[in-house]
Amino acid sequence: MSVFRSDKHIYAQIVDDVKGTTLVAASTLSPEYKEMEKPKGKVESAKRVGEIIARKALEKGISKVVFDRNGFIYHGRVQALADAARGAGLDF
């Protein structure tokens, strides 16, 4: 699972490194996220994206991933996304 964050948004995707394809993706721009009630703050948004990516992965039969923070410090939004994904059932 690869994570990228910008000033306004956060993105997560699960990639098959061997085939070079994206299996599952979620972000603050995804339709699933926009259907939810708007959270207060960027950390709450990251938690929601973590829950969405975990739910999508489990629906596709993916339960174990490797977490790639792309050089971002494991703190704040990145940590919130990871904790929410773990809480929703992903193993890493």
DODREN-93170 format. One line per 2 residues: number of its first residue (from 1); for each residue x, y, z of N, C-alpha, C. Coordinates in steps of 0.1 Angstrom, whole numbers. Layout:
REM DODREN-93170
NUM) X,Y,Z,X,Y,Z,X,Y,Z  ...
***
This chain:
REM DODREN-93170
1) 9,-12,0,0,0,0,9,12,0  7,20,-10,15,33,-11,7,45,-8
3) 12,54,0,5,66,4,12,78,-1  4,88,-5,9,101,-9,0,111,-3
5) 6,122,2,-2,133,7,3,146,1  -7,154,-2,-4,168,-7,-9,177,4
7) -9,190,2,-14,200,12,-29,198,14  -36,195,4,-51,194,5,-56,180,5
9) -50,170,-1,-56,157,-2,-46,146,2  -51,134,4,-43,122,7,-48,111,-2
11) -39,103,-7,-41,92,-16,-35,79,-11  -42,68,-13,-36,55,-10,-40,45,-21
13) -30,37,-25,-33,27,-35,-25,14,-31  -31,3,-35,-25,-10,-33,-21,-14,-47
15) -8,-17,-48,-1,-19,-61,5,-33,-62  3,-40,-73,10,-53,-75,23,-50,-82
17) 34,-51,-74,47,-47,-79,52,-56,-91  48,-68,-90,53,-77,-101,46,-74,-114
19) 33,-72,-114,26,-68,-127,26,-53,-130  29,-45,-120,29,-31,-122,15,-25,-123
21) 5,-31,-117,-8,-26,-118,-14,-21,-104  -23,-12,-104,-30,-8,-92,-42,-17,-90
23) -43,-23,-79,-54,-32,-76,-65,-24,-69  -62,-15,-60,-73,-8,-53,-67,6,-50
25) -76,16,-51,-72,30,-48,-83,37,-41  -79,47,-33,-88,55,-26,-81,69,-23
27) -89,79,-22,-84,92,-19,-95,101,-14  -91,113,-10,-101,123,-6,-109,128,-18
29) -105,124,-30,-112,128,-42,-121,117,-48  -121,105,-41,-129,93,-46,-144,96,-44
31) -152,90,-52,-167,91,-50,-171,85,-37  -165,75,-32,-169,69,-19,-167,79,-8
33) -156,86,-9,-153,96,2,-163,107,1  -166,112,-11,-174,123,-12,-189,120,-8
35) -193,108,-8,-206,104,-4,-208,105,11  -197,104,18,-197,104,33,-198,119,38
37) -202,120,50,-203,133,57,-189,139,57  -188,152,54,-175,158,54,-169,159,68
39) -157,153,70,-151,153,83,-144,167,86  -141,168,99,-135,180,103,-120,178,104
41) -112,184,96,-98,183,96,-92,173,87  -79,174,85,-72,166,75,-69,152,81
43) -67,151,94,-64,138,101,-77,129,100  -88,135,102,-101,127,101,-103,123,87
45) -100,131,77,-101,127,63,-92,116,60  -80,116,65,-70,105,63,-76,92,69
47) -82,93,81,-88,81,87,-99,75,78  -107,83,72,-118,78,63,-112,72,51
49) -101,77,45,-95,71,34,-89,58,37  -83,57,49,-78,44,54,-89,33,55
51) -101,37,60,-112,28,61,-117,24,47  -117,33,38,-122,30,24,-113,21,17
53) -100,23,18,-90,14,11,-90,0,17  -92,-1,30,-92,-14,37,-105,-21,32
55) -116,-14,32,-128,-21,28,-128,-26,14  -122,-17,5,-121,-21,-9,-111,-33,-11
57) -100,-33,-4,-91,-44,-4,-97,-57,0  -104,-57,12,-110,-69,17,-120,-74,7
59) -127,-65,0,-137,-70,-9,-131,-77,-21  -118,-73,-24,-111,-80,-35,-103,-92,-30
61) -104,-95,-17,-96,-106,-12,-82,-103,-8  -79,-91,-7,-65,-87,-2,-66,-83,12
63) -58,-91,20,-58,-88,35,-45,-85,40  -34,-88,33,-20,-85,38,-13,-76,28
65) -7,-65,32,0,-56,23,13,-51,30  21,-45,22,33,-39,28,31,-24,27
67) 33,-17,38,30,-2,39,42,6,34  40,14,24,50,23,18,46,38,20
69) 53,45,29,49,58,32,56,68,23  63,64,13,69,73,3,78,84,8
71) 85,81,19,94,91,25,87,101,34  74,100,35,67,109,45,69,104,59
73) 70,113,68,72,109,82,59,102,87  61,91,95,50,83,100,44,91,112
75) 36,101,109,31,110,119,19,117,113  9,121,121,-2,128,116,-11,121,106
77) -13,126,94,-22,120,85,-18,107,80  -5,105,78,0,91,73,-3,81,84
79) 0,84,96,-2,75,107,-17,72,109  -25,83,108,-40,81,109,-45,72,98
81) -41,73,86,-45,65,75,-41,50,78  -29,48,82,-24,34,85,-32,28,97
83) -34,35,107,-41,30,119,-55,27,115  -62,35,107,-76,32,103,-76,20,94
85) -67,18,85,-66,7,76,-64,-6,84  -55,-5,94,-53,-17,103,-66,-20,111
87) -72,-10,116,-84,-12,124,-96,-18,115  -96,-15,102,-106,-20,94,-103,-34,88
89) -91,-40,92,-89,-53,88,-76,-56,80  -69,-46,75,-57,-49,67,-46,-53,77
91) -37,-62,72,-26,-66,80,-13,-61,74  -6,-53,81,8,-49,77,16,-45,89
***
